[in-house]
Amino acid sequence: MKWLPGPHRKIFTLTQKIIDFVEIRIKEHRENLNLSSPRDYIDAFLIEMGEKEDEDSGFSLRNLCFCTLDLFGAGTETTTTTLHWGLLYMIYYPDIQKKVQAEIDAVVGSSRLPSLTDREHMPYTDAVIHEIQRMGNIVPLNVAHVANKDTTVDKYTIPKTMWETPDSFNPQHFLDQDGKFRRREAFIPFSMGKRSCLGEQLARMELFLFFTSLLQRFSFSAPVGEQPSLEFKLGVTRSPKPYLLCAVPH
């Protein structure tokens, strides 16, 4: 593709700029590396690699560059996009935002930051985050397919939808009658099987900590006279169109 003319060529130029940036950072890390005190992922990789590169084992500067790109490209972009959807839905559904903040106030308070141990005591917030992922659907990798109606094939039942209100933002999808969090088999934002996302656990932690920390400190709303669009733009991920918001200390 890089030999064909067209607007797609811009991605090759931008990708090379990112590679150049990472290579500079790797060079800086090598120059002031402390073997007894690794500062980050790049340091840890360089220490494990040692003085000699080994392409067969995967410990080479080239592989370090692309692993670092994967870490930020796959890990940071997807989490950021999900948070963009999350704040957008909080603007659209202020009552849900208030319920999340009430739970944060009750469990975490304002004197400390949220921690992962708080998640099991915050079922409503956890349900909202899951619903953000369901509705945001940021990585729709598979070919679009849907059952037009409830169908039975041999002994298997294929329902038209697994969700009570599939087209509505509804945290109740992930709550039982007692208000406790419930897992749903149909919830697979990280894919499954051999295509399952390697960063799933990290992403779950990041989403909870970032989302709760933001709503602990701020209330979000649209600027006066404006209403952001829920329409999306499709690129590397399915992301909301750019929008403005107001963040008022909570």
Buried (B, 14 or more C-beta within 10 A) or exposed (E): EEEEEEEEEEEEEEEEEBBEEBBEBBEEBEEEBEEEEBEEBBBEBBBEBEEEEEEEEEBBBEBBBEBBBEBEBBBEBBBBBBBBBBBBBBBBBEEBBBBBBEBBEEBBEEEEEBEEEBBEEBBBBBBBBBBBBBBBEBBEEEEEEEEEEEEEEEEEEEEEEEBEEBEEBBBBBBBEEEEEBBEEEEBBBBEEEEEEBEBEEEBBBBBBBBBBBBBBBBBBBBEEEEEBEBEBEEEEBBBBEEBEBEEEEB
